[in-house]
């Protein structure tokens, strides 16, 4: 195949400093380091708000990144991020960054370069010396292979740079069964006492390292997980059954802080209210 069913192309994330005395090619990679990168793979979680045709199971991917300014000066510049824009029905869902104290979320304007296959934006605030810069990007594709009830998803990630901590999590959709993830995690990871979150953690990842996964399951439900949660919110809570429901994104898994992309944020707290 020309590319995997889901191909997260080599991710190149760099800061183009507005200071003309500093060049991106030489010094910027020493000014910013990628401390953490959290990737969430969410099959049949939600459709894009603009989707009209909902005959194909959607796939939502979320990146949450944490970079640190190692220079002695505040920095502000442009982030450019390649995304798999050639994947079937690729569309951007949400792009944002956060204030340094994590108290504010800025949904930011971005530029798509179809020829280069990149998305770029300017940081909302200056990044202070030794401070962190956090961003989130959500996008959708229709790269899940469906054979009646059986769904198959292939995923690969090739590291774009040295990363202190890399977390790749697969979120099992509601009402899915016979879930198989290859390679199998060392143990089934859960977040916020929820089931259905399968996570891989890698420390000290070097540029060029590659990880590949295959995620298969059976599901005859056509509604995405977030719609099912809306329906469950209208019904009495069954504590026994509720514990068996698969989870969505976990606060603890996102860059070590309680920040999520907008759509998943609402969904998570609906789950937590039901658990309580």
N, C-alpha and C positions, 0 to 999 in steps of 0.2 A: 504494500500500500504506500501511496506517496507520503502519507503521514499517518500517525496514529489517529484513532477515532477522536481522541481529544489530545491535541498537541499544544502544550504550553511551551511556546518557542523559548529559545534562550533569553532569559530575562535580563535586560541591561538597564540598570537604574542608575543614573548619575546626575550630579548637580553641575549646571553650567553657571558659574558665578558671574554676577553682574560686574564685579570688580575687574576691569580690563587687564590688570596686572597679573591675574591668575588665569591659567589655561586649564580647561577641563581635562585635557588629555594627560597633563603632567601632574598637577597638584591636587585636583579635586578628589581623586580617589584616596588621597591621604588625609583630606579634610573631613570627609564623611565616611563612616564605616557602617555596614549593615549589621546591627547587633542582633536583630530578631526578624524573622519573616514567618508569618502564619498564613497557611493556605487552607481554605475550606472548600471542599468539593461536595456539592449539594444537589444530587439528582432529584428531580421532581419536587423540588422545594417550593418554587413559585414560578409563574410566568412573568415575563417582562410586562410592565404596565401598558405598553403599546401593542402587545401581541393581540392579533385578531384571530388568526388561525391557531387553534390549540389542539391540533390533532397529533402532534408529536410531543413525547415527554421532554420537558425542558431540563436544562442543566445550568445551574448557577454556580459560579466560581467566585470566591472572595479572596483578595490579597490584603493582609494587614502588615505593614512594614514599619520597622523602627530603625532610624538612622541617627547617628550621633555626630555632632560637630566637634572635631578634635582640634580645630584651630583656636587662636586666641582672639579672633574677631567675630562679630556677628555676621552671619551669612544669609543671603537670600538669593534665590535663583530659580532655574527651571528644571523640573524633573521630566525626563523622557523615558517612557516605558513601552517596550514592544509587547503586543498582545496577539493572540492567534486570530487575526481578523479574517483569515481565509477559511476558518472553520465554518461549518454550515450554520447559516442564520446567526452569525455573530452580532451582538449588540451590547452596547455599554448600558449598565444599569445605574451605577452610583459611583461618584468620585468625590472624595473629601479628604481634608487633613484637619489637624487638631492644634489647639493652642498649646503652648509649652506646659501649662499647668493642667492640661487635659480637661479643662472646664468648658471649653467651647469646641463645637464642631463646625467647620466651614465647608459647605458644599461648594466646590470650586468649578469655575469654567475651565474647560479643557479644549485642546485642539487635536483633531484626528488627522493623521497623515496616512492616507490609504496606500500611497506608493511605498512608504517606508514601513508601514504596518505598526505605527507607534501612536501612543497617546502622550500628550505633554501638558504640563500646567506650571504655573508659577506659585511658589510657596506663599501661603497666606500671611505669614509673619516671618520676621527675622529669626534665624536659628542662633541662639546665644551660645557663647563658648561652652563646651562640654555639655550642652543641652541636647535633647533628643528631638527628632522630627518624626511624626507619625502620620501615616497616610493609609487610606483604604480605597480599593478599586473593586467594584463588582461588575461582572459581565456574564452574559448568557450565550449559550450555543444550543444547537439541536444535534449534538454528536453522540447521544445515547442510541445504541442499536437496539431495536425492539423486534422480538420475534414472538408475537402474541403476548403472553404474560411475562416471558423471560426478557430481562433487560441486561445489556452488557455495556460497560464503560471502561475504556482504556485511558490511562493518564500517565504522563511522564513529566518530570521536572528536572531541568539541567541548571545547576547553580550558575548564576551570572557573576558571582564574586565570593569572597570569603564571607561566611555568615556564622555569627556566634551561635545562634540557636534557630533551627528550622523545625517547624511543626507543620505536618501535612495531615489533615483530618478528613475523613469521609463521613458524611452525615446520612444515616439510613433513613429513607422516606417512610412516612407513616404507612402502615398496612403492608409493608414489604416482608417477604419471607424467603427462606432458603438463601440467605445472604452469604456470599463467599468473596473474600478479599484475598488477593494474591499479590505479594507474599503476605502470609498471615502475620498480624502483629504478634509480638511476644506474648501479650495478654490483651484482653479486651479493655480498652481504655474508656472511661466514662468521665463526664464533667458535670458538676453541679448535681451529683446523684442521679443523673439521667443515663438511660441506656441508649444504645444506637449510635454512639460516637466512637469511631475507630481511628486512633491517632498513632502517628509515627513521630518520634522526636529524634533529631540529629543534632549533635553538638560539634562545633569546630568544622563546619562544612567548608570544603575548599572549592574554589572556582573550577568549574568544569565537571564536578561530580554530578552523576545522573541517577535518578531513582525512577523506576517504572512500576505501575500498579495495574491490576485488573480487578474490577468490582462488578460482580454479577448478583442478581436477585430476581425474584418473581413477584409480580404485583399486577393485579387486575383492576385496581382502582385507577381511575383516570384523573381524578382531582389532585392537584398538588397538595403537599403537606400543610401549607399555610391556610388553605381553604378548609381543610378538615379540622384544623385547630379552631377556626372561627365557628364552625358548626358545633364542636365539642364545648365551646365556651357557653353555648346556650343550654347545655344539658347538665343534669346533676352530676357531681363528681363521684366517681367510683375509685376509691384509693387503691384497690387491688389492681384493677385494670390499668389505671393511670401509670403505675410504676413500670408497666411493660411497654408503654409507648416509647418509640424512638425519640432521641433528643434532637434539638437543633443546635445552633452555635452555643458555645460555652463562653462565658465571660472570662473564666480563668485561662482559656486557651488563646486568647487574642492578645498577643504581644505582652502578656503579663499584666495587662490592665483591663479595666472594665469598659472597653470601647468596642462597639460593634457597628457594622453598616446598618443603615436606617431600617430596612425591611426586616432583617433578622432580629434587630433589637426589640421590636414590638412583639415578634413571635416568641422570643425567649421568655419575656416577662409574662406572657399569657401562660406558658408552661409552668413557670415558677409559682404563679398565683394558684394554679390548679393543684400543684403539689402541696401547697400550704393549706 
